[in-house]
Amino acid sequence: SVMQRYPELVLWCGLRERIGMRLWETPQEAALPALGSNGSGRPEFGGRGRSRSRGRRRGIREGGAFGKWGRKWRTAVAAVLPSGEEAAVPATDAEVRKLAYVMWKDIAKWVAEEVEGAGDEAARGLALFHAEPDRIAGPLRCSEPLAEWAFVPISDLLLVVGEGRVGITTEGIFADNPPGHKRLSLADCYKKKAAT
């Protein structure tokens, strides 16, 4: 199978699943096992057992809606991306890259702080994307700090966090926003509203 041939995919799938679960996480859910329902703290793969109901895509499921973290990032993603009915932007768009990088830093911080359940598995999944500065030798070595990340999976992040709301085609990335939606910059997403 593909998972046996490429074991790193198991780690990435586990991290993706954990990020998807975090969308729903509320303080009450924090006490539940981190991954899977097998009680071992190890992820359960296959994806066929996961509900793909329309209710889940709209942010409603049995017992609640998106958690605070999920609402924050889904709102930012929708604000930064254009309406799919009008346009799409490439993954190289400056605002999309900023959004993905800030989201990735938030996820990396969360994984580093997570010590229970799937913390080790999630950390191993995240380690797949770290840059390896020791491998640079000879004239390429410089005194300036190198990038922390070799790769940030922008497409996967946006599809997991924006499930049911974000789409990707050959034209680019877009959100399920109404026609006429005016894109915001990432900085504008977090500006405090002036008192009136």
Helices and strands as residue ranges (DSSP letters): H 2-5, H 8-22, G 29-31, H 54-57, E 60-61, E 64-65, H 68-80, H 94-113, H 119-127, G 133-135, G 138-140, H 154-161, E 166-169, E 172-175, H 186-189
